């Protein structure tokens, strides 16, 4: 569904996605090892809005992770649309400043402004909430008058557009081949109420859904636009509606068989998915290779305190092994700075990493976000701290400096090259062989072979020749080469190298210890 256009004047809309600040989860240190990757994932929200605009409007999309918006772009435009997350706050405000230099109205939407509209006093329009009546009102206002309003206008979505009415995001506007991963959204919302999470407050507890047919059409569009490798389901919880997941999976399996398994899938889900063999077996057949689970902590007392009891429906280590048995590598979210943490929590976390053999864990300091039960509780306890020089807005039970130092120590030790590659060695031996092993003509295409050779060349030169952990790398790489595990070598080193390089910066205090921190840092390569 596209917003009706005939009643509107034709407008020129510039959609600008801001650069990310250097982050553990955007994999920028892997890009030089690839065949031209420059950004993480195509931004779903902004491309969705671009597709929803009236059909006769002229739309230009720029991801500043790939190239900066130029004076010519702003001179062409009549209005600018921006979207992003908290970590992009500084860059969003910078886009607004540059657009205002050309006297353009700027509208901001997305998760950050929906949670914290007061962060963005300079924007002309704030779009709070999801696609819906607020979007239609914004379009009407821009159609009537594309000049800047006298004062900031806040448009709040009261009537959300049903997701089965969503248009396919305008992937054709993005340079898809330059992204590390493809992205797709099936549902929005999560039934659980983890204390620290803002998803139920922003998007609701009753997951809303696209149809399976929409998803396969979007996958077709991504392929048409040049995606390769992997596609990430960015849902808040892939099994938020288990029946819907079971309805979707046969369609994904059929699509994979039709297209020759050219893509691998990954997703986010709660750890209790381990209790659902009927879902896991179909996920395996659909070639889900990675699953992000918010484990948060191996401490059951802490899980109960944060209302994450569903992580204890199956013993954590057993759940991880179960997912591995279905060929899925687990990625985990971990939080430090919980009220239940002890001085020895850091060492317990490192022990857990060794036992679980999870290669990638996003270790993060606790941050209280608006619209969460945690925010409300800490406000009552007078434990919220507004200080942009801190890595967290939480007054921890343990001393602040101790918590930050624990984070740095864990990052430095967990991501030592030999440790990371040992964990990948485990996955290659125990997990990856359990995946479907398609050998289709599409996978053996010259395009894929050329991509693989390019990445191998870059890996051997940048890591094996110029890198500073060459001995450890070659021990790992030669074993892969001897066994013909070229794909495993490439996929493991792409991620491992980023983890190693980023963790070194983290352990030296060069990065934020919370991805939601108010501490503002420059983008990794600032837009010029």
C-alpha positions in Angstrom: 0.0 0.0 0.0 1.3 3.4 -1.0 -0.1 6.7 0.3 -2.5 8.1 -2.2 -0.8 10.6 -4.5 -3.3 12.3 -6.8 -4.4 14.8 -4.2 -0.9 16.0 -3.4 1.5 18.3 -5.2 4.6 16.6 -6.5 7.5 17.0 -4.1 11.2 16.2 -4.1 12.1 14.3 -0.9 15.6 13.5 0.3 15.8 10.6 2.7 19.1 10.6 4.6 20.2 7.8 6.9 22.9 8.9 9.4 26.3 7.3 9.9 26.8 4.9 12.8 29.2 5.7 15.6 31.7 2.9 15.7 29.9 0.0 17.3 30.5 -3.6 18.2 27.4 -4.6 16.2 28.0 -2.9 12.9 31.1 -4.9 11.9 32.9 -2.0 10.2 36.3 -3.6 10.7 35.2 -6.5 8.5 34.4 -4.3 5.5 38.0 -4.0 4.2 38.1 -7.9 4.0 35.0 -8.0 1.8 34.3 -7.3 -1.9 33.1 -3.7 -1.5 30.9 -3.7 1.6 30.6 -0.2 3.1 27.6 -0.4 5.5 25.9 -2.8 7.8 22.2 -3.3 6.8 19.8 -1.3 4.6 17.6 0.8 7.0 14.2 -0.8 6.9 12.3 2.2 8.4 13.5 4.9 6.0 13.2 2.7 2.9 9.7 1.8 4.1 8.7 5.5 4.3 10.3 6.1 0.9 8.1 3.3 -0.6 5.0 4.7 1.2 5.3 8.3 -0.2 3.0 9.2 -3.1 4.0 7.4 -6.3 4.5 10.6 -8.3 6.9 12.2 -5.7 10.5 12.2 -6.5 12.6 10.4 -3.8 16.3 10.3 -3.3 17.8 8.0 -0.7 21.3 8.5 0.8 22.9 6.3 3.4 25.8 8.3 4.9 27.5 5.1 5.9 28.2 4.8 2.1 28.4 8.5 1.0 27.6 11.8 2.5 24.7 14.0 1.3 26.1 16.8 -0.8 25.1 20.4 -1.3 23.7 19.3 -4.6 21.4 16.8 -2.8 20.1 19.5 -0.5 19.7 22.0 -3.3 17.6 19.4 -5.2 15.3 18.6 -2.3 12.2 20.3 -1.0 12.1 18.4 2.3 14.4 16.0 4.2 13.4 12.8 6.0 15.7 11.3 8.6 15.5 8.2 10.8 17.8 6.5 13.3 18.7 5.0 16.7 20.1 6.5 19.8 23.7 5.7 18.8 23.2 8.0 15.7 21.8 10.9 17.7 24.8 13.2 17.0 24.8 12.4 13.3 21.0 13.0 13.0 21.3 16.4 14.5 24.1 17.1 12.1 22.0 16.2 9.1 19.3 18.6 10.5 21.8 21.4 10.8 23.1 20.9 7.2 19.5 20.8 5.8 18.5 23.9 7.6 21.5 25.7 6.0 19.4 25.3 2.8 16.2 26.3 4.6 14.7 22.9 4.2 12.1 21.4 6.5 13.4 18.2 8.2 11.3 15.4 9.6 12.7 12.8 12.0 11.2 9.4 12.7 12.4 6.1 14.0 13.0 4.4 17.4 15.2 7.1 19.0 12.8 10.0 18.5 9.8 7.8 19.3 11.3 7.0 22.7 13.0 10.4 23.4 11.5 13.3 21.4 13.2 15.8 23.7 16.6 14.7 22.3 15.7 16.5 19.0 14.6 20.2 19.5 16.0 21.4 16.2 13.9 19.3 13.8 10.8 20.8 12.2 8.7 17.6 12.4 8.9 14.8 14.9 7.2 11.6 13.7 6.6 9.6 17.0 5.5 6.0 16.5 5.1 3.7 13.6 3.8 4.0 10.0 0.2 5.2 10.2 -2.0 8.3 10.5 1.0 10.5 11.7 2.7 9.6 8.4 -0.3 10.6 6.4 -0.5 13.9 8.2 3.2 14.6 7.6 2.7 13.9 3.9 -0.4 16.2 3.7 1.5 19.0 5.4 4.5 18.7 3.1 2.2 18.5 0.1 0.4 21.7 1.1 3.5 23.7 2.0 7.1 22.5 1.8 8.5 25.4 3.7 9.6 25.2 7.3 6.9 25.6 10.0 7.1 28.4 12.5 7.7 25.9 15.4 8.4 22.3 15.9 5.4 20.0 15.2 5.1 16.6 16.9 3.0 14.1 15.0 2.1 11.0 17.0 0.8 7.8 15.4 -2.5 6.8 17.0 -3.8 4.5 14.2 -0.9 2.3 13.0 -1.1 0.9 9.4 -1.6 -2.9 9.5 1.7 -4.6 8.6 -0.1 -6.7 5.9 -0.7 -3.3 4.2 3.0 -2.3 4.2 4.6 -1.7 0.8 7.8 -3.4 0.0 10.6 -1.2 1.3 12.3 0.8 -1.6 15.3 -1.4 -1.8 15.9 -0.2 -5.3 16.9 3.2 -4.0 19.7 1.7 -1.9 23.0 0.3 -3.2 22.2 -3.1 -1.8 25.5 -4.8 -2.9 27.4 -2.5 -0.6 25.7 -3.9 2.6 27.2 -6.5 4.9 23.7 -8.1 5.5 20.3 -7.8 4.0 17.4 -7.0 6.3 13.8 -7.8 6.4 11.0 -7.4 8.9 8.2 -9.9 9.5 6.7 -8.8 12.8 6.7 -6.0 15.3 6.3 -6.3 19.0 7.1 -8.8 21.7 4.9 -10.5 24.3 7.5 -10.4 27.1 8.2 -7.6 29.5 11.9 -7.7 30.3 12.6 -4.9 32.6 15.3 -3.1 30.5 13.6 -3.5 27.1 11.6 -0.7 25.4 10.1 -2.8 22.7 6.7 -3.5 24.4 6.4 0.2 25.3 7.2 1.3 21.7 5.6 -1.4 19.6 3.3 -3.4 21.8 3.1 -6.9 23.3 0.9 -8.4 20.7 3.1 -9.0 17.6 1.7 -7.6 14.4 2.6 -9.5 11.2 3.2 -9.3 7.5 1.9 -12.2 5.4 4.3 -14.9 4.3 3.6 -13.8 0.7 4.8 -10.3 1.5 8.0 -11.8 2.9 8.8 -13.9 -0.1 8.1 -10.9 -2.4 10.5 -8.8 -0.3 13.1 -11.6 -0.6 12.6 -11.6 -4.4 13.1 -7.8 -4.4 16.3 -8.1 -2.3 17.7 -10.7 -4.7 16.7 -8.5 -7.7 18.5 -5.6 -6.1 21.8 -7.5 -5.7 21.8 -8.9 -2.1 24.1 -11.8 -1.5 25.2 -13.8 1.6 22.8 -13.4 4.5 19.5 -11.7 5.3 18.6 -10.8 8.9 15.1 -10.9 10.2 15.0 -7.7 12.3 11.9 -8.7 14.2 11.8 -7.9 18.0 11.3 -11.6 18.5 11.0 -14.1 15.7 8.8 -16.4 17.8 6.8 -13.6 19.5 3.9 -15.3 17.7 4.8 -19.0 17.5 1.9 -20.0 15.3 2.8 -17.2 12.8 6.4 -18.4 12.7 5.2 -21.9 11.9 3.0 -20.5 9.2 5.9 -18.5 7.6 8.6 -21.2 7.7 7.2 -23.5 5.0 7.1 -20.5 2.6 10.7 -19.7 3.4 11.7 -23.4 2.8 9.9 -23.3 -0.6 11.5 -20.0 -1.5 15.0 -21.4 -0.7 14.4 -24.5 -2.8 13.1 -22.4 -5.6 16.1 -20.0 -5.6 18.8 -22.6 -4.9 19.6 -21.6 -1.3 21.5 -18.5 -2.3 20.9 -16.8 1.0 21.3 -17.7 4.7 18.9 -16.4 7.2 19.4 -15.1 10.8 17.0 -13.7 13.4 16.5 -12.6 17.0 14.5 -14.8 19.3 14.0 -15.5 23.0 16.1 -18.5 24.4 12.9 -20.5 25.0 12.9 -21.2 21.3 15.0 -24.2 22.4 11.7 -25.8 23.6 10.2 -25.7 20.1 11.7 -28.5 18.0 8.9 -28.2 15.5 10.0 -24.6 14.8 13.8 -25.3 15.0 13.6 -28.2 12.5 11.9 -26.0 9.9 14.3 -23.1 10.6 17.1 -25.5 9.9 15.5 -26.6 6.6 15.0 -22.9 5.7 18.8 -22.3 6.3 18.7 -20.2 9.4 22.3 -20.2 10.3 22.5 -17.7 13.2 20.2 -16.8 16.0 20.6 -13.8 18.4 19.3 -14.6 21.9 19.3 -12.0 24.7 20.8 -14.3 27.3 21.8 -11.1 29.2 23.4 -13.0 32.1 24.0 -16.6 33.1 22.9 -15.7 36.7 19.3 -17.1 37.4 18.8 -14.6 40.3 19.5 -11.7 37.9 17.2 -13.2 35.2 14.4 -13.4 37.7 15.0 -9.8 38.9 14.8 -8.5 35.3 11.6 -10.5 34.6 13.4 -12.7 32.0 12.2 -16.0 33.5 11.6 -17.4 30.1 15.4 -17.7 29.8 15.2 -20.4 32.5 12.5 -22.6 30.9 15.5 -24.7 29.7 18.9 -24.6 31.4 20.9 -22.0 29.4 23.8 -24.3 28.5 21.3 -26.9 27.4 19.4 -24.4 25.3 22.6 -23.3 23.5 23.6 -26.8 22.7 20.1 -27.5 21.4 20.3 -24.6 19.0 23.8 -25.8 17.9 22.3 -29.2 17.2 20.0 -27.6 14.7 23.0 -26.0 13.0 22.4 -22.5 14.4 25.3 -20.6 15.8 24.1 -18.6 18.9 24.9 -14.9 19.2 24.2 -13.5 22.7 23.4 -10.2 24.3 25.1 -9.7 27.7 24.5 -6.9 30.3 26.9 -5.8 33.0 25.9 -3.4 35.7 22.8 -5.2 37.0 21.7 -4.7 40.6 22.6 -8.4 41.2 26.2 -8.1 40.0 29.0 -9.0 42.3 32.7 -8.1 42.2 33.3 -11.6 40.7 30.6 -11.2 38.0 33.2 -10.4 35.3 35.1 -13.7 35.9 31.8 -15.6 35.9 31.0 -14.1 32.5 34.3 -15.1 31.1 33.8 -18.7 32.4 30.4 -18.7 30.8 31.9 -17.7 27.4 34.4 -20.5 27.7 31.7 -23.1 28.5 29.1 -21.9 26.0 31.6 -21.6 23.1 29.5 -18.7 21.8 31.9 -16.7 19.4 30.0 -13.4 19.5 28.5 -11.8 22.6 27.5 -8.2 22.6 28.7 -7.2 26.1 27.0 -4.0 27.1 26.6 -1.8 30.2 23.1 -1.5 31.6 21.4 1.6 30.3 17.9 2.7 31.4 15.8 3.6 28.4 12.5 5.6 28.5 9.3 3.6 28.2 10.8 0.7 30.2 10.0 -0.7 33.6 13.7 -0.2 34.5 13.4 3.5 33.8 10.3 3.8 36.0 11.9 1.8 38.8 15.2 3.7 38.8 13.3 7.1 38.6 11.4 6.1 41.8 14.7 5.1 43.4 16.3 8.4 42.3 19.0 6.3 40.5 18.9 7.9 37.0 21.9 10.0 36.2 22.0 12.6 33.4 25.6 13.0 32.6 26.9 12.8 29.1 30.4 12.1 30.3 29.3 8.6 31.7 28.8 5.4 29.8 25.5 4.7 31.5 22.7 6.7 33.1 22.3 4.1 35.9 23.6 4.6 39.4 25.0 1.1 39.8 25.0 -0.8 43.1 28.7 -1.5 42.5 31.1 1.5 42.1 30.8 3.0 38.6 34.5 2.8 37.8 34.6 -0.9 38.8 31.7 -1.7 36.5 33.3 0.1 33.5 36.7 -1.6 34.2 35.0 -5.0 34.4 33.5 -4.3 31.0 36.8 -3.3 29.5 38.5 -6.4 31.0 35.9 -8.8 29.7 36.1 -7.3 26.2 39.9 -7.5 26.2 40.0 -11.1 27.4 37.0 -12.6 25.7 38.2 -11.3 22.3 41.8 -12.2 22.3 42.5 -13.7 18.9 43.2 -17.3 20.1 40.1 -17.2 22.2 37.8 -16.1 19.4 39.2 -18.5 16.9 39.0 -21.4 19.4 35.3 -20.7 19.7 34.9 -20.6 16.0 36.8 -23.9 15.7 34.2 -25.4 18.1 31.3 -24.1 15.9 33.0 -25.5 12.7 33.3 -28.9 14.3 30.1 -29.1 16.3 27.5 -26.7 14.8 28.0 -26.0 11.1 27.9 -29.6 10.0 24.4 -29.9 11.4 23.1 -27.3 8.8 21.5 -28.2 5.6 24.3 -28.5 3.0 22.9 -27.4 -0.3 25.0 -27.7 -3.3 23.1 -25.9 -6.0 24.2 -24.4 -9.3 23.2 -21.0 -8.0 25.6 -21.3 -5.1 28.4 -22.4 -7.4 27.8 -19.5 -9.8 30.8 -17.6 -11.1 29.6 -14.5 -9.2 29.8 -16.4 -5.9 33.2 -17.9 -6.8 34.6 -14.4 -7.7 33.3 -13.0 -4.4 34.9 -15.7 -2.4 38.2 -15.4 -4.2 38.2 -11.6 -3.6 37.5 -12.0 0.1 40.2 -14.7 0.5 42.7 -12.4 -1.2 41.8 -9.6 1.2 41.9 -11.8 4.3 45.2 -13.3 3.4 46.8 -9.9 2.8 45.3 -7.8 5.6 45.2 -10.5 8.3 47.7 -13.2 7.2 50.4 -10.8 6.0 49.8 -7.4 7.5 48.0 -8.4 10.6 49.5 -8.7 14.1 48.0 -12.1 15.0 49.4 -13.9 11.9 50.5 -17.0 13.7 47.2 -17.6 15.3 45.4 -16.8 12.0 47.4 -19.2 9.9 47.0 -22.0 12.4 43.2 -21.6 12.0 43.3 -20.9 8.2 45.5 -23.8 7.2 43.3 -26.2 9.0 40.3 -24.8 7.0 42.2 -25.0 3.7 43.3 -28.6 4.4 39.7 -29.6 5.0 38.2 -27.7 2.1 36.3 -25.4 4.5 36.7 -22.3 2.5 33.3 -20.9 3.3 33.8 -21.4 7.0 37.2 -19.7 6.8 35.8 -16.6 5.1 32.6 -16.3 7.3 34.5 -16.8 10.6 37.4 -14.5 9.9 35.1 -11.7 8.6 33.4 -11.5 12.0 36.4 -12.6 14.2 38.6 -9.8 12.8 36.1 -7.2 13.6 35.6 -8.5 17.1 39.3 -8.6 17.8 40.0 -5.0 16.5 36.9 -3.5 18.1 37.5 -5.2 21.5 41.1 -3.8 21.6 39.7 -0.3 21.3 37.1 -1.1 23.9 39.6 -2.4 26.4 41.6 0.8 26.0 38.5 3.0 26.7 38.2 4.2 23.1 34.5 3.2 22.7 31.3 3.6 24.6 30.6 0.7 27.1 26.8 1.1 26.3 25.4 1.3 22.8 22.6 3.5 24.2 24.9 5.8 26.1 24.4 9.6 26.2 28.1 9.9 25.8 28.4 11.3 22.3 31.2 10.2 20.1 32.0 11.1 16.5 31.0 8.8 13.7 33.7 6.3 12.8 34.2 8.2 9.5 32.3 11.5 9.8 30.3 12.7 6.9 32.0 15.5 5.1 
